[in-house]
Amino acid sequence: MKKTILFLLLVINGLMCSFAQTSTGVEMATGLRSSGKIYVVVAVLVLLFVGMTVYLFTIDRKLSRLEKQQDQ
């Protein structure tokens, strides 16, 4: 029952957001695209994502190594 209510609320919220938007486009994205700065933004986001992913994998390996040492 709770899942159904949550699903309906999410659908209603999505519909309200889609009707509230205008079809003129996003001015900031258009400006960034025309000046070529959008590629800088995308590159920074990709670097952050890759960095966080590598960091999480290294922490996972260190934690696994510590767990193996503790079991012995």
N, C-alpha and C positions, 0 to 999 in steps of 0.2 A: 504494500500500500504506500509506504513511504517513497519507494523508488518511482512509483507511478506519479505521485504528487510532484516529486523533484523533477521528473522528466517533463511534466506539463509546465511547470514553472520555467524551466530552461527553454522550452519551445516558445512560450509566450514572450519571454525576455528576448529571444532571438528575433522573433517577429517584430517586436517593438523597436529594436535597434535597427532592423533593416528598413523599416518605414520611416524612421527618424533621420536617416542619412539622405543627403542630397546627391544628385548625380553629376555634380560639377567637377568632382575629383579633388585630390588633395593638393593644395598649393605648394606645401613644403616639398613633397615628393617630386612634383613637377620641376620646381626650382633646383633641387639637388640633381635631378636627372639631366637637366639642361646644362648645368655647369660641370657635370662629371664627378661631383662630390659624392654621389650615391655609391660609387665603387669604393670609396674610402670607408664609408659607413659599413658597407657589407664586409669589407676586408677586416675591419676592427671586430665586428661581431663574430666572424668566422674564427679569427685568432683567439678571441675570448673563449669561444666554445671548445676549440681544440685544446687550449691551455687547461681549461677546467676538466676536460675529459682525460687528458694525460695525467693531471694531478690526481684525479680519482682512481685511475688504474694503478698508479704508483702506491697510493695509500692502501689499496686493496691488496697488492702484492706484499707490502710490508706487514699488513695485518695477518695475512695468510701465513707468512713466515713466522711471525710471533706465535700464532696459534699452534703451528707444528712444533715449535720449540717447547711450548708449554705442555703439549701432550707427551713429549718424550720424557 
